[in-house]
Amino acid sequence: MIERRSLLGLAVAAMVGVAAGPAAADLAKLYEAAKKDGEVTWYVAHYTTQQAEETGRAFEKKYPGIKANVVRTTAQVAYQRLNQDIAAGVAKCDVFSSTDIGHYVELKKKGLLMAHKPENAAKVAEPFQNFDPDGLYYPTAAGLIVIGYRTDKLKPEELPKNWTDLLDPKWRNKVATGHPGFSGYVGTWVVTMEKLYGWSFFEKLEKNRPQIGRSINDTVTMLNAGERLVAFGPTATTLESADRGNPVGVIYPTDGSLLMISPSAIMKNTTKPNAAKLFMEFLLDVEHAEVAVKNRQESLRPEVKPLPGAKPFTEFKVIRPSDAEVSAGIPKAIEKWRDLFGG
């Protein structure tokens, strides 16, 4: 059964204090060791290229002398690239950040992740703590999948209220979506919709001839270009686009907005272990949360508040499948999707 995230826990977490931080001497010692590594390479699918690069620059600003090599792709492409590195016996990736929880399940099973508990892990909001009991990967990003739409083309009374509304034939050639074979966000969304409504949801959607991109962020590009009027898309990129003056907005479906929790992990074969550990500290730190909120992502740190315009968790229903459902479901979803939609 799909689990609804505890709204009370999310609301309270924003108001509750967190544990004391690491000793300054500990971080200073780690920083000195990391400077000897000189650089860290980050494979990331959490964000747009712009936000990923901004995160890298923020890390370099906080920790001068260490270069952040940012390699941003979609989740499945990042994972494929990582596996190619592993097969070739090379250690290009130091920190791996994917939107597909199944990647971590497999990497953990194969013993490819470094066991390390960042000091800042205890400082994130309660719903994001104790994510992996073995301490091999940690939540470093969170977002929502909702319905995006063109504010200048649709009247309030015309707006869909829930996911299944977009199966109505009136939305034929008007819907945008991403591809689960490229995006962990989309893959998790597909698993969730099938769990809620069965595969017939997608058989009906196919009849509406959706425009299919790769990344879930492609749906916002389609809305901005006027190629589609509605989309299965992310709150962050959609609201960020609206902030830039584009006529787009978000709808929180009555049957639930999908909460995405995206982890990061240090690769066991890293040749830059101290820089990787310091980068993980940064991904769980306030400065990273500030970059995330600036780009309309959810904040994992209770000290950093969301920007105006987004609804607080207490005002809408949240849904999220279990890690086991996502891990087992995405590969099957990709195969079924390609059989139905092609690509």
N, C-alpha and C positions, 0 to 999 in steps of 0.2 A: 504494500500500500504506500502511496506517496505520502511523505511526511510533511506536515505544515510546520515551518520554522516557528519557534516560540516567539510570538510578537512581544510578549511581556519581557522576555529575556533581552530581546534586541532593544526595547525601549529603555529598560533599566540600565543596560550596559552603557548607554550614552551618558548616564548621570553618575555612575559609580566610579570611584577612584580605582586605581590599579596599583599593582605591587611596585615596590621601590625598584629603581633601575639598577643596572650593573654598576659596579664601582668604576669611577673614572679611570683608575689605574689599569683595570682589566681591558677596557676599550683602547686606552692609550697603548698598551702593550700589543694588542692585536693590530692596531693601526700601524705601529712601527714594523711589525712582522709583515703586514700586508704590503707596505711600501717596498719591501724587498722583492715581493712577487711582481710588483709594478703594474699589473693589469688584471682584469677579470673579463671573461667572455660570457655574455648572458644571452641564451636562447629564450625568446619571450613571445608568447601568443596572447598575453592578457590584454594588450592595448593596441591602439592605432600606432603607426610608425612614429607619428609626432609625439605622442605621449611617452612611448618607450624611450625615444631619444632624449626627451625632457627629463625623464627619470635618471637616465645615465648621466646627464649633465649635472643634475642635482647631487648625485653621489660624488662626482668629481669635485664639485664645489665644497662639499662637506669634508671630503678626504683628498686634499691636493696630493699629487704625486702618484695617484693610482688611476689608470685609464680604464674606462668602462667601454668595452666593445659590445655594442648592442646589435643583435641579430634578430630582427622582428619578422616573423612569418605567421601564417595560420597554424593552429595547433597540430594538425595532422602532418603538415609539411615539416614543422619543427621536429616532431617525433621521428619522422622518416629520416631527416638529416642526422639526428642524434644516433639513430640505429646504424646508419651508414658509417658514422665516425667510429662507433664501437666495433663494428665488423672489420673496419680497416685498422683497428688497434691504435687509433689516434685520440687524443684528449683535447678536442677543440672547445667543448662546452664545459664551463665551470659551474654555472648555475642554470638550472632548467626550470622554466615557468610555463606551464601549459594550462589550458582551460578544460582539458579532458582528464578527469580523475583516474580513468583507466590506465593512463600512461604511468602513473605513479604506482599503481597496483602491480603492473608488470615489471617495472624497473626494480621495485622492492623485492618481488619474488625472485628475480635474477641476481639479487645482491649487488646492484649497481649504484646504490645511493649511499652517501656518507651519513653515518649517525652523528648528529650534532644538534645540540639544543641552544639556539640563540638566546642571549640574555633578554632581548626584547620580546620574545615569545610570550612572556608572562604579562606584558603590558597591553596587548591587544584586547579588544572588547570580549567579554565572556563567550559569546556564541562562536568565536573563532579560535578559542583555546582548545588544547587537547584533541586536535584534529586527527593526528596519527598517533596511536598509543606508543609506537616504537620510536617516535621522534625523528623520522626520516624525511618528512615533508611537512610544510607549514602553510596555512592560508596567507597569501600576500596580496590578494586582490578580491574584490567582490563587486558584483553588478546585478542588474535585473534585465530579464527579457520581457518585453511588453509589446504593445501594438503601437507602431508609429504611423503618423498620417499627415497629409497635407492640410494645413490649417486654412489655406486660401481656396481650396477646392471642395471641401466638405463642410456642410452645415452641421451644427450640433446635433440636430435630430437625425442626421444620416450616419453618425459615427457608430461603428461596431462597439458592442459592450463586452463581448467575451470572444474567446478564440474561435468557437464554432460559428459565430456570425459571419466570419470571412469565408465560409464554405457556401454561402448563398450565391447562386448564379449571377447576381447583380454585380459581384466583384470580379467577374471574368476579365482577364487581362488588366487587372488593377492592383494585384498583390505582388509584393516582393519578398523574397526569402534568401537565406544563404544555403550552403551545402554542407551536410554532415560529414562528407568525405574530406573536407578541408578545415572546418571550424568545430572546435570542441563545444562552443556555445550552442551552435545549431544542433550538433549531435545530441547534447543533453536535452535540448528542447524537443527534438524528435522523439526521444525516449519517453519524455514526460507526456507529450500529446498522445502517443500510442498507449501509454499506461492509462490515461484518463478516458480516451475515446476509441481505442482500437485502431488498427491500421486503416480502417475505412475512412478515418479523418483525412489521411493523405490521398486516398483514392478519390475522394470528393474534391480535395484541394487541387489535384492534378487536372481535373476537368475545368478548373478556373484558369488554367494556363499561367501559373505564377512565373514571374521573371526570377531566375535563380542566379545569384552571384556565388562567390566563394566564402569569404569572411562574412560574418553577420554584419559587420560595418558597411559592407557593400549595399545593404538595404537602404541605408541612409543616403548614400550616393544616388541611388535610384530615385528616392523621394525628392532629393534636392534638384535632380535633373528633370523632374516632372514625368519620368517614365512610368511611375506607378503612384497610386494615391494612398495606399496603405501598405504596411510591412510588418513582418514578424522581426522585431529588431531590439537593440539595446537602448536602455534609458540614457546611458552616458553619452554615446555618440550623437543620439538624437537631440538631447538637450543642449549639448555643446554646439551643434549645428544651429539650433534655434538662437543660442546666445550670439552667434555671428550674423543673425538677421535673416536666416532662411525660414520660410513659412512651414515649419514642421512642429509637431507636438507629439505627446505620448498619451496613451490610454492605458490605465491599469485594469486588466481584464477582471471581471467579476468572479471568474472561475479560478483566478490566481495568477499573480506575477511570478515568474520563475526566478528564484534566487540562485545566482551562480557564485560559487566559492572556488577560486583558482589558487592552487598551491604553487610553491617553489621548493626546489631541493638542490643540494650540492651533489655533484657527480662524484662517485667514489674514486674515479681515476683522474680527478683534477690535478693539474701540475701547479696550480695556484691556490692551495688550500686556505691560506690565511686571507687572501683577497676575497675568496669565495665566501668565507665565514663573515667577513666584514660587510660584504654586499648583502648577505642574508640579514644581518643586523639592520642594515639600512632599509631593506624592504619592509621591515616590521617597525620602523621608526616613524616619528612624527613628520619628518621632512618628506618622506615618501607619501604619507597620508595626505599631506598638503597638496602635493602634486596630483594625487588621485582625485581629491575633491575639486580642485581647480578644473580638472578635466571631466567633472561630473560623475566620477566613480563613487562608490560607497567608501566610507572611511572605516578602517579597521581599528583606528585609535580613537578612543572616546573623547580625547582632548580636541579633536578636529571635527568641527560641525559641518554639515552639508550646506551647500549654497541654496538660496531661495529658489523656488520653482519646482523642486522635487518634493514628492509627498514623503512624510515620515512613515516608517514601517507600521505604525499603529493605525494608519488610515486605509490600508488595503490588505487583501489576502495574499499571503506568500505561500508558494509551493516549492518543493524540492525533492527529487527522488533520492533514494539512498545511494551511497557510493557503489554498493554491489550492483544495483540496478543500472547505474550509468556504465560501470566497467563492463558488465556482461551485455548491456543493451546496445551500445554505440556500434560495435562491429556489425551486429545483425542489422541495425538501422541503416548503416551505410549500404550494405548489400541490397536490402529491400528498396531503399531510395533509388539506387542506380537502376534497378530493374523497372521501377515505375517511372522515374523522371529522366533516366539516362544521365550521362555525364560522369 
